[in-house]
């Protein structure tokens, strides 16, 4: 074998290895695109199925707010809407990006990835506040509801006022979160997921 034949053999083996490496990378990118499309398609379907819940949540919040206002204004002999005060329903948050952070982020359009990060960034604060509101209700407010304490005075009144403020603040956060989820849902639809 001459030096030219050896160089030609080396070059052909090198090109074959490079081509195999490229094809393997191409196959991996296609597989990544496929699972990301399936993952984001799942989330779009879920977001589509819950799109109308914001209006129902808003009606529920107004019902609780009205009941709390009635309780705070109630005097002796007035019966607040106890069942409505107990009507607390806090939805769970979702996390989009953890599954995408490894290889998936490379195939997600940047604007969509940014929207997903915004939603994920809002989730921890909302979860923490909802846990506080729920704990405040269970520990401080529920005993007052069960005891049907009317009129509210002193510490009891301050606790119910704090609960009302935190409850409404939580639902302001939920509105922002729901708006961001709606943006993600629209973007997923626009991108064909």
C-alpha positions as CSV (number, residue, x, y, z in Angstrom):
1,X,0.0,0.0,0.0
2,X,1.4,3.3,-1.0
3,X,1.3,6.5,1.0
4,X,-1.4,7.9,-1.4
5,X,-3.5,4.8,-0.8
6,X,-3.1,5.1,2.9
7,X,-4.1,8.8,2.8
8,X,-7.1,8.1,0.6
9,X,-8.2,5.3,3.0
10,X,-7.7,7.5,6.0
11,X,-9.7,10.3,4.3
12,X,-12.6,8.0,3.4
13,X,-12.8,6.6,6.9
14,X,-12.7,10.1,8.4
15,X,-15.5,11.3,6.1
16,X,-17.5,8.2,6.8
17,X,-17.1,8.7,10.6
18,X,-18.0,12.4,10.2
19,X,-21.1,11.6,8.2
20,X,-22.1,8.9,10.8
21,X,-21.6,11.5,13.6
22,X,-23.7,14.1,11.7
23,X,-26.5,11.6,10.9
24,X,-26.6,10.5,14.6
25,X,-26.9,14.1,15.6
26,X,-29.6,14.7,13.0
27,X,-31.5,11.7,14.4
28,X,-31.2,13.0,17.9
29,X,-32.4,16.4,16.9
30,X,-35.5,14.9,15.2
31,X,-36.2,12.8,18.3
32,X,-35.9,15.9,20.5
33,X,-38.2,17.8,18.2
34,X,-40.7,15.0,18.3
35,X,-40.9,14.7,22.1
36,X,-40.9,18.5,22.5
37,X,-43.8,18.7,20.1
38,X,-45.7,16.0,22.0
39,X,-44.9,17.6,25.3
40,X,-46.0,21.1,24.2
41,X,-49.1,19.5,22.5
42,X,-50.1,17.9,25.7
43,X,-49.9,21.3,27.5
44,X,-51.8,23.1,24.8
45,X,-54.6,20.5,25.0
46,X,-54.7,20.9,28.8
47,X,-54.7,24.7,28.6
48,X,-57.4,24.6,25.9
49,X,-59.6,22.4,28.2
50,X,-59.3,24.8,31.1
51,X,-59.5,28.1,29.1
52,X,-63.0,29.0,30.5
53,X,-62.1,28.4,34.2
54,X,-61.0,32.0,34.7
55,X,-64.6,33.3,34.5
56,X,-65.8,30.7,37.0
57,X,-63.0,31.5,39.3
58,X,-63.8,35.2,39.1
59,X,-67.4,34.5,40.0
60,X,-66.3,32.4,43.0
61,X,-64.0,35.0,44.2
62,X,-66.7,37.7,44.0
63,X,-69.0,35.4,46.0
64,X,-66.4,34.9,48.8
65,X,-65.6,38.6,48.8
66,X,-69.3,39.5,49.1
67,X,-69.7,37.0,51.9
68,X,-66.6,38.4,53.8
69,X,-67.9,41.9,53.3
70,X,-71.3,40.9,54.6
71,X,-69.7,39.3,57.6
72,X,-67.4,42.3,58.4
73,X,-70.5,44.6,58.2
74,X,-72.8,42.2,60.1
75,X,-74.2,43.3,63.4
76,X,-76.0,41.3,66.1
77,X,-78.8,39.2,64.7
78,X,-77.5,39.2,61.2
79,X,-76.5,35.9,59.6
80,X,-73.7,36.1,57.1
81,X,-73.5,33.7,54.2
82,X,-71.4,31.1,56.0
83,X,-71.3,28.6,53.2
84,X,-69.9,31.1,50.8
85,X,-67.1,32.1,53.2
86,X,-66.0,28.5,53.2
87,X,-66.0,28.3,49.4
88,X,-62.2,28.5,49.0
89,X,-60.8,26.8,45.9
90,X,-57.2,27.4,44.9
91,X,-56.0,25.9,41.6
92,X,-52.5,24.4,41.4
93,X,-49.7,25.9,39.3
94,X,-47.9,24.2,36.4
95,X,-44.2,24.0,35.6
96,X,-43.3,23.9,31.9
97,X,-39.6,24.4,31.6
98,X,-37.9,21.8,33.9
99,X,-38.4,19.1,31.3
100,X,-37.2,21.4,28.5
101,X,-34.0,22.6,30.1
102,X,-31.7,19.9,28.9
103,X,-32.0,19.3,25.1
104,X,-35.6,20.4,24.6
105,X,-34.7,24.1,24.9
106,X,-32.7,23.9,21.8
107,X,-35.8,23.3,19.6
108,X,-38.3,25.6,21.4
109,X,-38.7,29.0,19.7
110,X,-37.1,31.7,21.9
111,X,-40.3,33.8,22.3
112,X,-42.2,30.7,23.5
113,X,-39.4,29.7,25.8
114,X,-39.4,33.2,27.3
115,X,-43.2,33.0,27.9
116,X,-42.8,29.6,29.5
117,X,-40.1,31.0,31.8
118,X,-42.4,33.9,32.8
119,X,-45.2,31.5,33.8
120,X,-42.8,29.3,35.7
121,X,-41.4,32.4,37.5
122,X,-44.8,33.4,38.7
123,X,-45.7,29.9,40.1
124,X,-43.6,29.8,43.3
125,X,-44.8,33.2,44.6
126,X,-48.4,32.2,43.9
127,X,-48.0,28.8,45.5
128,X,-46.4,30.3,48.6
129,X,-49.2,32.9,49.0
130,X,-51.9,30.3,48.4
131,X,-50.4,28.1,51.2
132,X,-50.4,31.2,53.5
133,X,-54.0,32.0,52.7
134,X,-55.1,28.5,53.2
135,X,-53.3,28.2,56.5
136,X,-54.7,31.5,57.6
137,X,-58.2,30.3,56.8
138,X,-57.8,26.9,58.5
139,X,-56.1,28.2,61.6
140,X,-57.7,31.6,62.2
141,X,-60.9,32.1,60.1
142,X,-62.5,28.6,60.1
143,X,-62.9,28.6,63.9
144,X,-64.7,31.9,63.7
145,X,-67.0,30.6,60.9
146,X,-67.7,27.4,62.8
147,X,-68.5,29.5,65.9
148,X,-70.5,31.9,63.8
149,X,-68.9,34.8,65.5
150,X,-71.0,38.0,64.9
151,X,-70.2,40.9,65.2
152,X,-66.5,40.7,64.5
153,X,-64.5,42.8,67.0
154,X,-60.9,43.3,67.9
155,X,-58.5,40.6,66.9
156,X,-61.2,38.5,65.2
157,X,-62.1,41.5,63.0
158,X,-58.4,42.1,62.1
159,X,-57.9,38.4,61.3
160,X,-60.9,38.4,58.9
161,X,-59.8,41.7,57.3
162,X,-56.3,40.2,56.8
163,X,-57.8,37.1,55.3
164,X,-59.9,39.1,52.9
165,X,-56.9,41.2,51.8
166,X,-54.7,38.2,51.3
167,X,-57.4,36.2,49.6
168,X,-58.1,39.0,47.1
169,X,-54.4,39.6,46.6
170,X,-53.9,35.9,45.8
171,X,-56.6,36.0,43.2
172,X,-55.0,39.1,41.7
173,X,-51.9,37.0,41.3
174,X,-54.0,34.2,39.9
175,X,-55.5,36.6,37.3
176,X,-51.9,37.6,36.2
177,X,-50.9,33.9,36.1
178,X,-54.0,33.0,34.1
179,X,-53.3,35.8,31.6
180,X,-49.8,34.5,31.1
181,X,-51.1,31.0,30.7
182,X,-53.5,32.3,28.1
183,X,-50.6,33.9,26.2
184,X,-48.7,30.6,26.3
185,X,-51.8,28.8,25.0
186,X,-52.2,31.3,22.1
187,X,-48.6,31.1,21.2
188,X,-48.7,27.3,21.3
189,X,-51.6,27.4,18.9
190,X,-50.0,29.9,16.6
191,X,-46.9,27.7,16.4
192,X,-48.9,24.6,15.6
193,X,-48.4,22.6,18.8
